[in-house]
Amino acid sequence: MSVRTARRIPGDLRGSGWYRLLPAPAPPRILEGRQKADWVIIGAGFAGLSAARRLSQLAPGDRIAVLEAQRIGWGAAGRNSGFMIDLPHELSSETYAGGLEHDLKQIRMNRAGIDFAAGAAEEYGLAAHFVRAGKYHGAATNRGLDALAQFEKHLAHLKEPFEHLDADAMRRLTGTAFYVGGTFTPGTVMIQPAAYIRGVAQGLSSAVDIFEETPALSIETGTEHIVTTAKGEIRTPRLILANNGHVENFGFFRRRLMHIFTFASMTRQLSAVEMRTLGGENAWGLIPADPMGSTIRRIAEGRIVVRNTFTYNPDMQTSEQQIDSIGESHDLSFAARFPTLKNGAQEYRWGGHLCLSLNAVPAFGEIETRVYAACCCNGLGTVKGTLYGKLAADLAAGTREPLVEDVLAEAAPEKLYPEPLMTWGAKAKLWWVQKRAGREL
Ligand SMILES: Cc1cc2nc3c(=O)[nH]c(=O)nc-3n(C[C@H](O)[C@H](O)[C@H](O)COP(=O)(O)OP(=O)(O)OC[C@H]3O[C@@H](n4cnc5c(N)ncnc54)[C@H](O)[C@@H]3O)c2cc1C
């Protein structure tokens, strides 16, 4: 028997624009008193809700409880850019691509994640927030064009469809002459992340007890695990940790996870005149040819979202000051792309937590007797979180899902370098690769 007390609990600053666009949620249901459940899941992001949904399919009569420290969608699950990408998306590479075998496996896994999410979207009536739109890669420089050419060559090897776009086609799409070329791939689903994740939680609420504003403060593992919260405790024989990088706060995967933040700004609703002057299509999502560049999304509501900049925050938190100062970099990226739109167009700014490992593998599996982890999505958590959550439920319930074996066959997350080398090295590397991104940022 061992007791693990959380070293810190999540406290994401500001709500994302996605969250702010939704109506205020009903008051939270908070766990109180002494309770029992057949299954307890910590974290209600993609991984946690996916695990809950899978368990509700596998063990429909069981009591399944989910504990979420914040409101649903307040954390990274409602802060992301909403690209559910089916193709390889290796952020630490120069073109997103990896080795051929590795990427074929990634595609299989990513599509399994998207399929499971599509099932939830259909079951819970979320079609408006889950659109099979595909994604664009945009190049702003010759170096970006080279990266696109390499990526397209890789797609051809993988036998994946794509379409190359010249500068004119990119201008017709985006309304800006900023991009000199692009690549379209059709398999990406675009979600309104906060609406999707809230919709999944609402859809599950008749089968699963979801407690919000209920951080797990300590975990006592044993024949029966006991999770303690501020106002109560819950006992369970089986526990799934789906709390992303925060799993390390309980002492699991210590010094094996990298806590990276990335940041976004969303404009106010642009006026009809501004939209007409801008031109381009109403809704599209574009990731940069250089993974360190800016992701841009235009949404049908007449807003544009810019995401860029990665920072290394081993204390798992950002600050108001960091969000504001990176917001200035968003303004520069925005002005370079959309000079016809006035400065001061940004209404919301936020940052959010990504969990990466040095060798780009998840923190997954049975980590103590009947304690399972579905964490660390290496920057593609909408898809991988969905998959790992589902597979953790399969593993815990003992189904013979072959993809479980595929994930278990991955190496464990590698140990980080000793401090202060790790922090200096990570910060220096991020500084360099983002400087090298140049105009792609
Ligand atoms: C600006 C931005 C853009 C991004 N863009 C994309 C994108 O386009 N596509 C993509 O795939 N990914 C993107 N990501 C990454 C993606 O958001 C994450 O990978 C994903 O949310 C991870 O899902 P998850 O369920 O594993 O973890 P999370 O979504 O982080 O959910 C974990 C939950 O656990 C809760 N928790 C933690 N500790 C406790 C505790 N002690 N007790 C109770 N609850 C706890 C947290 O509050 C959190 O809600 C982006 C991220 C950011 C910040």
The ligand as a Tripos MOL2 file, in Angstrom:
@<TRIPOS>MOLECULE
LIG
   53    58     1     0     0
SMALL
NO_CHARGES

@<TRIPOS>ATOM
      1 C1         -2.8310   26.1050  -27.8090 C.3       1 LIG1
      2 C2         -2.8290   24.6150  -28.0420 C.ar      1 LIG1
      3 C3         -3.0490   24.0960  -29.3110 C.ar      1 LIG1
      4 C4         -3.0920   22.7050  -29.5060 C.ar      1 LIG1
      5 N1         -3.4680   22.2290  -30.7220 N.ar      1 LIG1
      6 C5         -3.6870   20.9010  -30.8880 C.ar      1 LIG1
      7 C6         -4.2540   20.4090  -32.0930 C.ar      1 LIG1
      8 O1         -4.6270   21.1600  -32.9940 O.2       1 LIG1
      9 N2         -4.4050   19.0600  -32.2180 N.ar      1 LIG1
     10 C7         -4.0680   18.2030  -31.2080 C.ar      1 LIG1
     11 O2         -4.2300   16.9950  -31.3580 O.2       1 LIG1
     12 N3         -3.5590   18.6530  -30.0400 N.ar      1 LIG1
     13 C8         -3.3790   19.9700  -29.8490 C.ar      1 LIG1
     14 N4         -2.9420   20.4430  -28.6430 N.ar      1 LIG1
     15 C9         -2.6220   19.4750  -27.5760 C.3       1 LIG1
     16 C10        -3.8770   18.8830  -26.9250 C.3       1 LIG1
     17 O3         -4.6990   19.8960  -26.4140 O.3       1 LIG1
     18 C11        -3.4690   17.9610  -25.7840 C.3       1 LIG1
     19 O4         -2.5040   17.0410  -26.2670 O.3       1 LIG1
     20 C12        -4.6750   17.1830  -25.2640 C.3       1 LIG1
     21 O5         -5.5690   18.0520  -24.6240 O.3       1 LIG1
     22 C13        -4.2410   16.0770  -24.3180 C.3       1 LIG1
     23 O6         -5.4040   15.3600  -23.9590 O.3       1 LIG1
     24 P1         -5.4500   14.5850  -22.5840 P.3       1 LIG1
     25 O7         -6.8140   14.1180  -22.3450 O.co2     1 LIG1
     26 O8         -4.3300   13.6040  -22.5330 O.co2     1 LIG1
     27 O9         -5.0440   15.6770  -21.4870 O.3       1 LIG1
     28 P2         -5.7690   17.0310  -21.0790 P.3       1 LIG1
     29 O10        -6.6020   17.5390  -22.1660 O.co2     1 LIG1
     30 O11        -4.6970   17.8920  -20.5120 O.co2     1 LIG1
     31 O12        -6.7340   16.5430  -19.9030 O.3       1 LIG1
     32 C14        -6.2190   16.1490  -18.6560 C.3       1 LIG1
     33 C15        -7.1840   16.6670  -17.5920 C.3       1 LIG1
     34 O13        -6.7380   16.1740  -16.3250 O.3       1 LIG1
     35 C16        -7.0750   17.1180  -15.3500 C.3       1 LIG1
     36 N5         -6.2590   16.8510  -14.1690 N.ar      1 LIG1
     37 C17        -4.9210   16.9340  -14.0360 C.ar      1 LIG1
     38 N6         -4.5570   16.6160  -12.7770 N.ar      1 LIG1
     39 C18        -5.6920   16.3030  -12.1130 C.ar      1 LIG1
     40 C19        -5.9790   15.9140  -10.7810 C.ar      1 LIG1
     41 N7         -5.0170   15.7920   -9.8460 N.pl3     1 LIG1
     42 N8         -7.2710   15.6520  -10.4320 N.ar      1 LIG1
     43 C20        -8.2750   15.7650  -11.3480 C.ar      1 LIG1
     44 N9         -8.0420   16.1800  -12.6290 N.ar      1 LIG1
     45 C21        -6.7740   16.4310  -12.9890 C.ar      1 LIG1
     46 C22        -6.7550   18.4560  -16.0390 C.3       1 LIG1
     47 O14        -7.4610   19.5340  -15.4320 O.3       1 LIG1
     48 C23        -7.1960   18.1840  -17.4760 C.3       1 LIG1
     49 O15        -8.4870   18.6790  -17.7380 O.3       1 LIG1
     50 C24        -2.8530   21.8220  -28.4140 C.ar      1 LIG1
     51 C25        -2.6060   22.3390  -27.1470 C.ar      1 LIG1
     52 C26        -2.5950   23.7180  -26.9470 C.ar      1 LIG1
     53 C27        -2.3520   24.2370  -25.5560 C.3       1 LIG1
@<TRIPOS>BOND
     1     1     2 1
     2     2     3 ar
     3     2    52 ar
     4     3     4 ar
     5     4     5 ar
     6     4    50 ar
     7     5     6 ar
     8     6     7 ar
     9     6    13 1
    10     7     8 2
    11     7     9 ar
    12     9    10 ar
    13    10    11 2
    14    10    12 ar
    15    12    13 ar
    16    13    14 ar
    17    14    15 1
    18    14    50 ar
    19    15    16 1
    20    16    17 1
    21    16    18 1
    22    18    19 1
    23    18    20 1
    24    20    21 1
    25    20    22 1
    26    22    23 1
    27    23    24 1
    28    24    25 2
    29    24    26 1
    30    24    27 1
    31    27    28 1
    32    28    29 2
    33    28    30 1
    34    28    31 1
    35    31    32 1
    36    32    33 1
    37    33    34 1
    38    33    48 1
    39    34    35 1
    40    35    36 1
    41    35    46 1
    42    36    37 ar
    43    36    45 ar
    44    37    38 ar
    45    38    39 ar
    46    39    40 ar
    47    39    45 ar
    48    40    41 1
    49    40    42 ar
    50    42    43 ar
    51    43    44 ar
    52    44    45 ar
    53    46    47 1
    54    46    48 1
    55    48    49 1
    56    50    51 ar
    57    51    52 ar
    58    52    53 1
@<TRIPOS>SUBSTRUCTURE
     1 LIG1         1 GROUP 0 **** ****
